[in-house]
Amino acid sequence: MKILVVGGGGREHAIVKGLKKNPQAEEIYVLPGNAGMEDDAVCVNIGAKDIPAIVEFALEKKIDYAVVAPDDPLVLGAVDALEAKGISCFGPRANAAIIEGSKVFAKDLMKKCGIPTARYATFSDMASALAYVETAPVPTVVKADGLALGKGVIIAQTREEAREAVRTMMEDKVFGKSGERIVIEEFLTGPEVSVLAFTDGKTVKPMISSMDHKRALDGDQGPNTGGMGTVAPNPYYTPAVAERCMKEIFLPTVHAMNAEGRTFRGCLYFGLMITPEGPKVIEYNCRFGDPETQVVLPLLESDLLTVMLSTTHGRLAETEVKFSDKCACCVILASKGYPKHYEKGFPLDIPESTAPHVYVAGAARKDGRLVTNGGRVLGVTALGDTLPEAIEGAYALADTIHFENAFCRRDIGARALKAGR
């Protein structure tokens, strides 16, 4: 099979490595990919949002199957465009990807169908939003409606911070059109859990749970990032919680999307909080998470390509989706200054023995050498029989990699270890 993966980061590298395990995957192309993936796939410099060029390339290369990984091309209709030309895809069509593309849509869907989530109000004019802030309990959460590179959520600790968040989104338009509508919602407390799930619109098969670490610095300090590391499984996601999530959240969400005429096929990401009242949805994503994918897929014992094809063609119920009982930890090595200003272009030194455990997010080739080309440069993942073993292994691997201005959090998994005590 000739396979096309749309995207260019660590998540896509993890997907490519998973797909490569199937001998049917004769050729894998990644658009645009990055130089750190070149040993695993053919990288082609076509942007993930350039849908006409993606379709043209897929037809030219006679692609048999496409995996559209990032949120932007999914929301923009990449799957629709490829399927219109007869190319089977893993990923939702645009009318289903709206579950991530519009937080207003997602919140209204949950309210309509009784899916547990934070109380909220939506606004399309600033005056009404500012008036609401004056009576809303604080802390409160202000969210841009549309996609904002994972940065469109502000937790306001005071009323003044809430006012500033509203003005930043609706007046200053820091997120462009994504902030033309906003959601102001109740601040929930409890441990957070990420659960990715395969679904063909009928059957839901959750993957192993994980815990992300969004803040840039140790102790959950510093600005929010795209994710500085993950561990799996998440100890807060007990069998009892999992059973409740399937009954109250996962299946109702898929059924609700069907009722709206928006059948979801692909990977549906559930961002959950285990509150004192039980699990509630913080957010949906219409795709694999990053860097959650880098700990979840290495634990998948079933064949990824087989599972994806079953998801696409409505055969998920009859397909085994089995995960290892081991633990995994991914540590992100980033450029100093991320997620704000950072320098790039520094040579990357990755030992040959470490490379199989590395998922490259931001690298380029300069004068024949691999150099840094992003804020999050790479993730390194280790497995272990226990979580402490996986964490120790990941840091041991990370410490073998060198580039100028490198930094990482040194406490990935610490919260998870406390839960087990």
Rosetta blueprint (number, residue, H / E / L):
1 M L
2 K E
3 I E
4 L E
5 V E
6 V E
7 G E
8 G L
9 G L
10 G H
11 R H
12 E H
13 H H
14 A H
15 I H
16 V H
17 K H
18 G H
19 L H
20 K H
21 K L
22 N L
23 P L
24 Q L
25 A L
26 E L
27 E E
28 I E
29 Y E
30 V E
31 L E
32 P E
33 G L
34 N L
35 A H
36 G H
37 M H
38 E L
39 D L
40 D L
41 A L
42 V E
43 C E
44 V L
45 N L
46 I L
47 G L
48 A L
49 K L
50 D L
51 I H
52 P H
53 A H
54 I H
55 V H
56 E H
57 F H
58 A H
59 L H
60 E H
61 K L
62 K L
63 I L
64 D L
65 Y E
66 A E
67 V E
68 V E
69 A L
70 P L
71 D H
72 D H
73 P H
74 L H
75 V H
76 L H
77 G L
78 A H
79 V H
80 D H
81 A H
82 L H
83 E H
84 A H
85 K L
86 G L
87 I L
88 S E
89 C E
90 F E
91 G L
92 P L
93 R L
94 A H
95 N H
96 A H
97 A H
98 I H
99 I H
100 E H
101 G H
102 S L
103 K H
104 V H
105 F H
106 A H
107 K H
108 D H
109 L H
110 M H
111 K H
112 K H
113 C H
114 G L
115 I L
116 P L
117 T E
118 A L
119 R L
120 Y E
121 A E
122 T E
123 F E
124 S L
125 D L
126 M H
127 A H
128 S H
129 A H
130 L H
131 A H
132 Y H
133 V H
134 E L
135 T L
136 A L
137 P L
138 V L
139 P L
140 T E
141 V E
142 V E
143 K E
144 A E
145 D L
146 G L
147 L L
148 A L
149 L L
150 G L
151 K L
152 G L
153 V E
154 I E
155 I E
156 A E
157 Q L
158 T L
159 R H
160 E H
161 E H
162 A H
163 R H
164 E H
165 A H
166 V H
167 R H
168 T H
169 M H
170 M H
171 E L
172 D L
173 K L
174 V L
175 F L
176 G H
177 K H
178 S H
179 G H
180 E L
181 R L
182 I E
183 V E
184 I E
185 E E
186 E E
187 F L
188 L L
189 T L
190 G L
191 P L
192 E E
193 V E
194 S E
195 V E
196 L E
197 A E
198 F E
199 T E
200 D L
201 G L
202 K L
203 T L
204 V E
205 K E
206 P E
207 M L
208 I L
209 S L
210 S E
211 M E
212 D E
213 H L
214 K L
215 R E
216 A E
217 L E
218 D H
219 G H
220 D H
221 Q E
222 G E
223 P E
224 N E
225 T L
226 G L
227 G L
228 M L
229 G E
230 T E
231 V E
232 A E
233 P L
234 N L
235 P L
236 Y L
237 Y L
238 T L
239 P H
240 A H
241 V H
242 A H
243 E H
244 R H
245 C H
246 M H
247 K H
248 E H
249 I H
250 F H
251 L H
252 P H
253 T H
254 V H
255 H H
256 A H
257 M H
258 N H
259 A H
260 E L
261 G L
262 R L
263 T L
264 F L
265 R L
266 G E
267 C E
268 L E
269 Y E
270 F E
271 G E
272 L E
273 M E
274 I E
275 T E
276 P L
277 E L
278 G E
279 P E
280 K E
281 V E
282 I E
283 E E
284 Y E
285 N E
286 C L
287 R L
288 F L
289 G L
290 D L
291 P L
292 E L
293 T H
294 Q H
295 V H
296 V H
297 L H
298 P H
299 L H
300 L E
301 E L
302 S L
303 D L
304 L H
305 L H
306 T H
307 V H
308 M H
309 L H
310 S H
311 T H
312 T H
313 H L
314 G L
315 R L
316 L H
317 A H
318 E H
319 T L
320 E L
321 V L
322 K L
323 F E
324 S L
325 D L
326 K L
327 C E
328 A E
329 C E
330 C E
331 V E
332 I E
333 L E
334 A E
335 S E
336 K L
337 G L
338 Y L
339 P L
340 K L
341 H L
342 Y L
343 E L
344 K L
345 G L
346 F L
347 P E
348 L L
349 D E
350 I L
351 P L
352 E L
353 S L
354 T L
355 A H
356 P H
357 H H
358 V E
359 Y E
360 V E
361 A L
362 G L
363 A E
364 A E
365 R E
366 K E
367 D L
368 G L
369 R E
370 L E
371 V E
372 T E
373 N L
374 G L
375 G L
376 R E
377 V E
378 L E
379 G E
380 V E
381 T E
382 A E
383 L E
384 G E
385 D L
386 T L
387 L H
388 P H
389 E H
390 A H
391 I H
392 E H
393 G H
394 A H
395 Y H
396 A H
397 L H
398 A H
399 D L
400 T L
401 I L
402 H E
403 F L
404 E L
405 N L
406 A E
407 F E
408 C L
409 R L
410 R L
411 D L
412 I L
413 G L
414 A H
415 R H
416 A H
417 L H
418 K H
419 A H
420 G L
421 R L
